[in-house]
Amino acid sequence: MKYLREMKETDINAVVALIEAHDEDDAEQAEKEYREMGGHFDQYVLESEGNIIGITGYITPPSCERTHWLSWTYIHPDHTNQGHGRTMLTELIDHIKAQEGRKLFIKVSDYVDEEGKAVYAIALHLYRSLGFRVEITHKDFYDEGESQHILGLRLKPEQPKFTKPEEWPVQFNSVYEIAETDDSYSFGWIDDADELFDEDDVHKGIDSVADDEGRMIFLTFPSDYLNIKEPLVAAGFRLSGTLLDYFDDGVHELHFTHKVN
Ligand SMILES: CC(C)(COP(=O)(O)OP(=O)(O)OC[C@H]1O[C@@H](n2cnc3c(N)ncnc32)[C@H](O)[C@@H]1OP(=O)(O)O)[C@@H](O)C(=O)NCCC(=O)NCCS
């Protein structure tokens, strides 16, 4: 790589300080990921005169075929608007392509601060200009009035193939608040239970979120799982969007939403 170098464990303090210069909450969350989850692998720093001025990288979700998510991406405030962000991301995308990456996704909030500034508008502009397209917008995801855009970028031409849909015995096994949100929940699930969940099972999950005073529920399933949509819709969920070719070419990720309160 010409501009970026691999992040090392000894870079964690400098990287956290760089993120903190923009956002304390993100810095805290990033530090946890870098330290506790060994998350500095596949992360890259940008240096100028011996100082770290940029951080970017990617994570690779399980059960997917060469799909990646862009991770913490920041340029130090003293160095923004000088072309570093574009240079950094262009090199990272080329690197992921060279690793045979197939699709790259990124989540962006539409948060507007007290002064009326759309905090992530520049990032969104940069991602779009690099070819990312909004695939899903989750309204009120982070909080009432703060939505989440999920953008996707194809890195390799699609290789159409047929995956036979199958009925998986999916059952819910937990209810949890989604990190970085205020009162948005999801259900944990397994797909090796005795039988597929029904409408009553979905209602039990919704009731449990309502007891916790949750606001919204967001659920995702692979598009080749048969018969999951009907009980969800019967219990009040709606199909709110699709991440195309998320698991593999032709196998998408279906997103379902239910407003609780
Ligand atoms: C988003 C971020 C990484 C971009 O890095 P950067 O080095 O400032 O970006 P660049 O200088 O390469 O500029 C990229 C584009 O944004 C525009 N831009 C950058 N800063 C800008 C500013 N302050 N005002 C208006 N436009 C700006 C540039 O004009 C350029 O657009 P163009 O190429 O179409 O002319 C950086 O601003 C940052 O760290 N922001 C805070 C954290 C953040 O939002 N991270 C993403 C979370 S999802």
Ligand as a Chemical Component Dictionary entry (heavy atoms), coordinates in Angstrom:
data_LIG
# 
_chem_comp.id                   LIG 
_chem_comp.type                 NON-POLYMER 
_chem_comp.pdbx_formal_charge   0 
_chem_comp.three_letter_code    LIG 
# 
loop_
_chem_comp_atom.comp_id 
_chem_comp_atom.atom_id 
_chem_comp_atom.alt_atom_id 
_chem_comp_atom.type_symbol 
_chem_comp_atom.charge 
_chem_comp_atom.model_Cartn_x 
_chem_comp_atom.model_Cartn_y 
_chem_comp_atom.model_Cartn_z 
_chem_comp_atom.pdbx_ordinal 
LIG C1  C1  C 0 -15.628 12.145 6.418  1  
LIG C2  C2  C 0 -14.122 12.336 6.469  2  
LIG C3  C3  C 0 -13.445 10.987 6.749  3  
LIG C4  C4  C 0 -13.673 12.868 5.095  4  
LIG O1  O1  O 0 -12.274 13.064 5.110  5  
LIG P1  P1  P 0 -11.602 14.386 4.477  6  
LIG O2  O2  O 0 -10.148 14.180 4.435  7  
LIG O3  O3  O 0 -12.118 15.583 5.171  8  
LIG O4  O4  O 0 -12.234 14.335 3.003  9  
LIG P2  P2  P 0 -11.573 14.888 1.670  10 
LIG O5  O5  O 0 -10.721 16.088 1.958  11 
LIG O6  O6  O 0 -10.956 13.770 0.914  12 
LIG O7  O7  O 0 -12.869 15.409 0.901  13 
LIG C5  C5  C 0 -13.833 14.527 0.406  14 
LIG C6  C6  C 0 -14.979 15.327 -0.154 15 
LIG O8  O8  O 0 -15.658 16.007 0.909  16 
LIG C7  C7  C 0 -15.653 17.422 0.707  17 
LIG N1  N1  N 0 -15.401 18.063 1.996  18 
LIG C8  C8  C 0 -14.487 17.689 2.951  19 
LIG N2  N2  N 0 -14.553 18.538 3.996  20 
LIG C9  C9  C 0 -15.496 19.451 3.700  21 
LIG C10 C10 C 0 -16.010 20.590 4.366  22 
LIG N3  N3  N 0 -15.570 20.935 5.576  23 
LIG N4  N4  N 0 -17.006 21.297 3.781  24 
LIG C11 C11 C 0 -17.486 20.943 2.561  25 
LIG N5  N5  N 0 -17.029 19.872 1.849  26 
LIG C12 C12 C 0 -16.038 19.148 2.412  27 
LIG C13 C13 C 0 -14.502 17.685 -0.231 28 
LIG O9  O9  O 0 -14.736 18.850 -0.981 29 
LIG C14 C14 C 0 -14.517 16.446 -1.100 30 
LIG O10 O10 O 0 -15.510 16.534 -2.080 31 
LIG P3  P3  P 0 -15.146 16.623 -3.643 32 
LIG O11 O11 O 0 -14.011 15.678 -3.873 33 
LIG O12 O12 O 0 -16.426 16.245 -4.321 34 
LIG O13 O13 O 0 -14.753 18.060 -3.863 35 
LIG C15 C15 C 0 -13.694 13.383 7.545  36 
LIG O14 O14 O 0 -14.296 14.605 7.239  37 
LIG C16 C16 C 0 -14.055 12.989 8.954  38 
LIG O15 O15 O 0 -13.266 12.365 9.644  39 
LIG N6  N6  N 0 -15.282 13.374 9.398  40 
LIG C17 C17 C 0 -15.768 13.073 10.707 41 
LIG C18 C18 C 0 -16.039 11.644 10.912 42 
LIG C19 C19 C 0 -17.006 11.003 9.963  43 
LIG O16 O16 O 0 -17.979 11.605 9.522  44 
LIG N7  N7  N 0 -16.730 9.733  9.677  45 
LIG C20 C20 C 0 -17.588 8.912  8.902  46 
LIG C21 C21 C 0 -18.540 8.254  9.801  47 
LIG S1  S1  S 0 -19.665 7.273  8.891  48 
# 
loop_
_chem_comp_bond.comp_id 
_chem_comp_bond.atom_id_1 
_chem_comp_bond.atom_id_2 
_chem_comp_bond.value_order 
_chem_comp_bond.pdbx_ordinal 
LIG C1  C2  SING 1  
LIG C2  C3  SING 2  
LIG C2  C4  SING 3  
LIG C2  C15 SING 4  
LIG C4  O1  SING 5  
LIG O1  P1  SING 6  
LIG P1  O2  DOUB 7  
LIG P1  O3  SING 8  
LIG P1  O4  SING 9  
LIG O4  P2  SING 10 
LIG P2  O5  DOUB 11 
LIG P2  O6  SING 12 
LIG P2  O7  SING 13 
LIG O7  C5  SING 14 
LIG C5  C6  SING 15 
LIG C6  O8  SING 16 
LIG C6  C14 SING 17 
LIG O8  C7  SING 18 
LIG C7  N1  SING 19 
LIG C7  C13 SING 20 
LIG N1  C8  SING 21 
LIG N1  C12 SING 22 
LIG C8  N2  DOUB 23 
LIG N2  C9  SING 24 
LIG C9  C10 SING 25 
LIG C9  C12 DOUB 26 
LIG C10 N3  SING 27 
LIG C10 N4  DOUB 28 
LIG N4  C11 SING 29 
LIG C11 N5  DOUB 30 
LIG N5  C12 SING 31 
LIG C13 O9  SING 32 
LIG C13 C14 SING 33 
LIG C14 O10 SING 34 
LIG O10 P3  SING 35 
LIG P3  O11 DOUB 36 
LIG P3  O12 SING 37 
LIG P3  O13 SING 38 
LIG C15 O14 SING 39 
LIG C15 C16 SING 40 
LIG C16 O15 DOUB 41 
LIG C16 N6  SING 42 
LIG N6  C17 SING 43 
LIG C17 C18 SING 44 
LIG C18 C19 SING 45 
LIG C19 O16 DOUB 46 
LIG C19 N7  SING 47 
LIG N7  C20 SING 48 
LIG C20 C21 SING 49 
LIG C21 S1  SING 50 
# 
